[in-house]
């Protein structure tokens, strides 16, 4: 019991410091931004992850702390240090290992790769190196601040085979409302919200939207070899807006996130997304730590998972290229 005194005092001290910090954040935001900048610089230099209090203060001000890391492929990436979706890159210089392994196996020099929902450009950087000077990468990121960071990553890596597009791919040409999540969860920025109350907790900006088919026509491109799609619930709209190319004889292989929560915000479900892809002539496989697994006829409706969408005419070849990664298919 004697040891409880110091413990209680430490907790009380931490609570007081936290309350003072949040009071300063709300009352003196300019001073707080300077303090966050200094705190982030020191922590990044030491290789530390953000403190919980830093997240809270930065979220309140929508403050992004940027850091530059060297990727495993030798390229450099500017990322948001206080974004949880960038934490693994900051820590190890890499992320989404299974997805990158798949892309590295099915992408070849000279191919055309589309990065839809590019964020700050991790997949763009990986694909740009693989497809080389004779290939092309077309990237799409509607969030203005994120797009600025994306463009900086193209500059610091001197990439000349990337076409950067600051708009969202959807099912029609229009102006959409983008709901910006706080920096800690900026990867969840979406064209939809769960409820009117949910919208009150987010900043909003208007962004341009277009369709995949229109983009190909306007840019005088006739093919896509591989696509990565992570658009936080707008996947159904994206597929509908690309009905022509996605039903063409030489349609692309797609690596796509199925996020039930994000889909629900825009009025869709994982089953609806899967059914649309199957109707376009795709075989669907879940990406797991053990390899690829055929997607169930009624896919889980309360999970987030990545799927490989392979045109039926290409499936045998894709599985042959992936080799050991398709072991679960061979055994099912």
C-alpha positions as CSV (number, residue, x, y, z in Angstrom):
1,X,0.0,0.0,0.0
2,X,2.9,2.4,0.7
3,X,3.9,2.3,-3.0
4,X,0.5,3.6,-4.1
5,X,1.3,7.2,-3.1
6,X,4.0,7.8,-5.7
7,X,2.0,5.9,-8.4
8,X,-1.1,8.1,-7.7
9,X,1.0,11.2,-7.8
10,X,2.6,10.2,-11.1
11,X,-0.8,9.6,-12.6
12,X,-2.1,12.9,-11.3
13,X,0.9,14.7,-12.7
14,X,0.5,13.1,-16.2
15,X,-3.2,13.9,-16.2
16,X,-2.4,17.6,-15.3
17,X,0.2,17.8,-18.0
18,X,-2.2,16.3,-20.5
19,X,-5.0,18.7,-19.6
20,X,-2.7,21.7,-19.8
21,X,-1.4,20.6,-23.2
22,X,-4.9,20.2,-24.6
23,X,-6.0,23.5,-23.1
24,X,-3.0,25.2,-24.8
25,X,-3.9,23.4,-28.0
26,X,-7.4,24.9,-28.0
27,X,-6.5,28.4,-26.7
28,X,-3.0,29.0,-28.3
29,X,-2.9,26.9,-31.5
30,X,0.0,28.8,-33.1
31,X,2.2,28.2,-30.1
32,X,1.1,24.6,-30.0
33,X,2.0,24.1,-33.7
34,X,5.5,25.3,-32.9
35,X,5.8,23.0,-30.0
36,X,4.5,20.0,-32.0
37,X,7.1,20.9,-34.8
38,X,9.9,20.9,-32.2
39,X,8.7,17.7,-30.5
40,X,8.3,15.9,-33.9
41,X,11.8,17.0,-35.1
42,X,13.5,15.6,-32.0
43,X,11.5,12.4,-31.9
44,X,12.0,11.7,-35.6
45,X,15.8,12.3,-35.2
46,X,15.8,9.7,-32.4
47,X,13.7,7.3,-34.5
48,X,10.8,7.3,-32.0
49,X,7.1,6.9,-32.8
50,X,4.6,9.6,-31.7
51,X,3.5,9.8,-28.1
52,X,-0.2,9.4,-27.4
53,X,-0.4,13.0,-26.3
54,X,1.2,14.1,-29.6
55,X,-1.5,12.3,-31.5
56,X,-4.2,14.0,-29.5
57,X,-2.8,17.5,-29.9
58,X,-2.0,17.0,-33.6
59,X,-5.5,15.6,-34.3
60,X,-7.1,18.6,-32.7
61,X,-5.2,21.0,-35.0
62,X,-5.1,18.7,-38.1
63,X,-1.3,19.0,-37.8
64,X,0.9,16.8,-39.9
65,X,4.5,16.1,-39.0
66,X,6.5,15.0,-42.0
67,X,9.5,12.7,-42.1
68,X,11.6,11.2,-44.9
69,X,12.6,7.6,-44.9
70,X,14.7,5.4,-47.2
71,X,12.7,2.5,-48.6
72,X,14.1,-1.0,-49.0
73,X,14.3,-0.5,-52.8
74,X,16.6,2.5,-52.3
75,X,14.0,5.2,-53.0
76,X,13.1,7.9,-50.5
77,X,9.6,8.7,-49.3
78,X,8.2,11.7,-47.5
79,X,5.5,10.5,-45.1
80,X,3.3,11.7,-42.3
81,X,5.0,10.7,-39.1
82,X,1.8,10.9,-37.0
83,X,-0.4,8.9,-39.4
84,X,-0.8,5.3,-38.2
85,X,-1.0,4.0,-41.8
86,X,2.6,5.3,-42.3
87,X,4.0,3.9,-39.0
88,X,5.3,0.7,-40.5
89,X,7.1,2.6,-43.3
90,X,8.7,4.9,-40.8
91,X,9.8,2.0,-38.6
92,X,11.0,-0.5,-41.3
93,X,11.1,1.3,-44.6
94,X,8.4,-1.0,-46.0
95,X,4.8,-2.0,-45.6
96,X,2.1,-4.3,-47.1
97,X,4.6,-7.1,-47.7
98,X,2.2,-9.6,-49.2
99,X,0.8,-7.1,-51.6
100,X,4.2,-5.9,-52.7
101,X,5.4,-9.4,-53.2
102,X,2.4,-10.0,-55.5
103,X,3.0,-6.8,-57.5
104,X,6.7,-7.6,-57.8
105,X,5.8,-10.9,-59.3
106,X,3.1,-9.8,-61.8
107,X,4.6,-6.4,-62.9
108,X,7.3,-6.3,-65.5
109,X,9.3,-3.6,-67.3
110,X,7.3,-1.7,-69.9
111,X,3.9,-2.4,-68.2
112,X,1.3,0.3,-67.4
113,X,0.3,0.5,-63.7
114,X,-2.5,2.5,-62.2
115,X,-2.3,3.5,-58.5
116,X,-5.8,4.5,-57.5
117,X,-5.9,6.1,-54.1
118,X,-2.1,6.7,-54.2
119,X,-1.9,8.5,-50.8
120,X,1.8,9.7,-50.5
121,X,2.9,7.3,-53.2
122,X,4.4,4.1,-51.6
123,X,2.9,1.8,-54.3
124,X,3.7,4.4,-57.0
125,X,7.4,4.4,-56.0
126,X,7.5,0.6,-55.9
127,X,5.8,0.2,-59.3
128,X,7.8,3.0,-60.9
129,X,11.1,1.2,-60.2
130,X,9.7,-2.1,-61.6
131,X,8.1,-0.9,-64.9
132,X,11.1,1.3,-65.6
133,X,11.6,4.0,-68.3
134,X,9.6,2.1,-70.9
135,X,6.6,1.7,-68.6
136,X,4.1,4.1,-67.1
137,X,2.5,4.7,-63.7
138,X,-0.7,6.7,-63.5
139,X,-1.6,7.8,-60.0
140,X,-4.7,9.3,-58.5
141,X,-5.0,11.1,-55.2
142,X,-7.7,13.7,-54.6
143,X,-6.7,15.0,-51.1
144,X,-5.0,18.3,-51.8
145,X,-2.5,18.2,-48.9
146,X,-1.7,14.5,-49.5
147,X,-1.3,15.1,-53.2
148,X,1.3,17.8,-52.4
149,X,3.3,15.3,-50.4
150,X,2.9,12.8,-53.3
151,X,4.3,15.3,-55.8
152,X,7.3,15.9,-53.5
153,X,8.0,12.2,-53.5
154,X,8.1,12.2,-57.3
155,X,10.5,15.2,-57.2
156,X,13.0,13.8,-54.6
157,X,13.2,10.5,-56.6
158,X,13.4,12.3,-60.0
159,X,10.6,10.1,-61.4
160,X,9.7,10.7,-65.1
161,X,7.5,7.7,-65.8
162,X,4.7,8.8,-63.4
163,X,1.6,10.7,-64.4
164,X,0.1,12.4,-61.3
165,X,-3.6,13.2,-61.1
166,X,-5.3,15.2,-58.4
167,X,-8.8,13.9,-58.7
168,X,-10.9,10.9,-57.7
169,X,-12.0,8.1,-60.0
170,X,-15.7,7.4,-59.6
171,X,-18.8,6.6,-61.7
172,X,-19.3,10.0,-63.3
173,X,-17.7,13.3,-63.9
174,X,-18.7,15.6,-61.0
175,X,-17.6,17.5,-58.0
176,X,-17.5,15.3,-54.9
177,X,-17.2,16.0,-51.2
178,X,-14.1,14.5,-49.6
179,X,-14.3,14.0,-45.8
180,X,-10.8,14.5,-44.3
181,X,-10.0,12.3,-41.4
182,X,-7.7,13.6,-38.7
183,X,-3.9,13.1,-39.3
184,X,-3.7,10.0,-37.1
185,X,-6.2,8.2,-39.4
186,X,-5.8,10.2,-42.6
187,X,-5.8,6.9,-44.6
188,X,-9.5,6.8,-43.9
189,X,-10.3,10.0,-45.8
190,X,-13.3,9.1,-47.9
191,X,-16.1,10.4,-50.2
192,X,-18.6,9.2,-47.6
193,X,-19.4,9.3,-43.9
194,X,-21.2,7.0,-41.6
195,X,-23.8,9.6,-40.5
196,X,-24.4,13.3,-40.4
197,X,-23.0,13.3,-36.9
198,X,-19.8,11.6,-38.2
199,X,-19.4,14.4,-40.7
200,X,-19.3,17.0,-37.9
201,X,-16.0,15.5,-36.7
202,X,-14.3,15.9,-40.1
203,X,-13.1,18.7,-42.4
204,X,-14.6,18.7,-45.9
205,X,-13.2,19.8,-49.3
206,X,-14.7,19.6,-52.8
207,X,-12.7,17.5,-55.2
208,X,-13.0,16.7,-58.9
209,X,-14.2,13.2,-59.9
210,X,-14.0,11.4,-63.2
211,X,-14.3,7.9,-64.6
212,X,-11.6,5.4,-65.5
213,X,-13.0,5.0,-69.0
214,X,-13.0,8.8,-69.6
215,X,-9.4,9.1,-68.3
216,X,-8.2,6.5,-70.8
217,X,-10.0,8.1,-73.6
218,X,-8.8,11.6,-72.8
219,X,-5.2,10.6,-72.2
220,X,-5.1,8.4,-75.4
221,X,-4.3,5.3,-73.5
222,X,-5.6,1.9,-74.6
223,X,-4.5,-0.5,-71.9
224,X,-3.8,-1.0,-68.2
225,X,-1.8,-4.0,-67.1
226,X,-2.1,-3.9,-63.3
227,X,-4.1,-1.7,-60.9
228,X,-3.9,-1.1,-57.2
229,X,-7.1,0.3,-55.8
230,X,-7.6,1.6,-52.2
231,X,-10.3,4.3,-52.4
232,X,-12.0,3.9,-49.0
233,X,-15.4,2.6,-50.1
234,X,-15.6,4.1,-53.6
235,X,-14.5,0.8,-55.2
236,X,-18.0,0.1,-56.6
237,X,-18.2,3.5,-58.2
238,X,-14.7,3.1,-59.6
239,X,-15.6,-0.3,-61.3
240,X,-18.8,1.2,-62.7
241,X,-16.9,4.1,-64.2
242,X,-14.4,1.7,-65.8
243,X,-17.0,-0.8,-67.3
244,X,-15.5,-0.6,-70.8
245,X,-11.8,-1.3,-69.9
246,X,-12.7,-3.7,-67.1
247,X,-14.7,-5.9,-69.5
248,X,-12.3,-5.6,-72.4
249,X,-10.6,-8.7,-73.6
250,X,-7.2,-7.6,-72.2
251,X,-8.5,-6.2,-68.9
252,X,-6.1,-5.5,-66.1
253,X,-5.2,-7.5,-63.0
254,X,-6.4,-5.6,-59.9
255,X,-5.2,-5.6,-56.3
256,X,-8.1,-4.1,-54.3
257,X,-9.0,-3.4,-50.7
258,X,-12.4,-4.7,-49.5
259,X,-13.3,-2.4,-46.6
260,X,-16.8,-3.2,-45.3
261,X,-17.0,-0.1,-43.1
262,X,-15.9,2.3,-45.8
263,X,-18.1,0.7,-48.4
264,X,-21.1,1.0,-46.0
265,X,-20.5,4.8,-45.7
266,X,-21.1,5.1,-49.5
267,X,-24.1,2.7,-49.5
268,X,-22.3,-0.5,-50.8
269,X,-21.3,-3.9,-49.4
270,X,-18.4,-6.3,-50.0
271,X,-20.8,-8.7,-51.7
272,X,-22.0,-6.0,-54.1
273,X,-18.4,-5.2,-54.9
274,X,-17.5,-8.9,-55.4
275,X,-20.6,-9.6,-57.5
276,X,-19.8,-6.6,-59.8
277,X,-16.2,-7.8,-60.3
278,X,-17.4,-11.4,-61.0
279,X,-19.9,-10.0,-63.5
280,X,-17.0,-8.3,-65.3
281,X,-15.3,-11.7,-65.7
282,X,-12.9,-11.7,-62.8
283,X,-11.8,-14.5,-60.4
284,X,-11.4,-13.1,-56.8
285,X,-8.8,-14.3,-54.3
286,X,-8.2,-13.0,-50.8
287,X,-4.6,-12.1,-50.0
288,X,-3.5,-13.8,-46.7
289,X,-0.2,-14.4,-44.9
290,X,-0.4,-18.0,-46.2
291,X,-1.0,-17.2,-49.8
292,X,-4.1,-16.6,-52.0
293,X,-7.5,-18.1,-51.0
294,X,-10.6,-18.0,-53.2
295,X,-13.1,-15.4,-52.0
296,X,-16.2,-16.9,-50.5
297,X,-19.5,-16.5,-52.4
298,X,-20.7,-14.4,-49.5
299,X,-17.6,-12.5,-48.4
300,X,-17.3,-11.3,-44.8
301,X,-19.2,-8.1,-44.3
302,X,-17.4,-6.9,-41.2
303,X,-13.7,-7.1,-42.1
304,X,-11.1,-5.3,-44.1
305,X,-9.0,-7.4,-46.5
306,X,-7.1,-7.2,-49.7
307,X,-8.2,-9.1,-52.8
308,X,-6.5,-10.1,-56.1
309,X,-8.9,-9.7,-59.0
310,X,-7.7,-11.8,-61.9
311,X,-9.3,-11.9,-65.4
312,X,-10.5,-15.4,-65.9
313,X,-8.4,-15.7,-69.0
314,X,-5.3,-14.8,-67.0
315,X,-5.9,-16.7,-63.8
316,X,-3.9,-19.8,-64.7
317,X,-0.9,-17.7,-65.8
318,X,-1.1,-15.5,-62.7
319,X,-1.1,-18.4,-60.3
320,X,1.8,-20.0,-62.2
321,X,3.8,-16.8,-61.8
322,X,3.0,-16.4,-58.1
323,X,4.1,-20.0,-57.4
324,X,4.3,-20.7,-53.7
325,X,2.0,-17.7,-53.0
326,X,-0.9,-19.7,-54.5
327,X,-0.4,-22.8,-52.3
328,X,-3.8,-22.4,-50.6
329,X,-5.5,-22.5,-54.0
330,X,-3.7,-25.7,-55.0
331,X,-4.7,-27.4,-51.8
332,X,-8.4,-26.4,-51.8
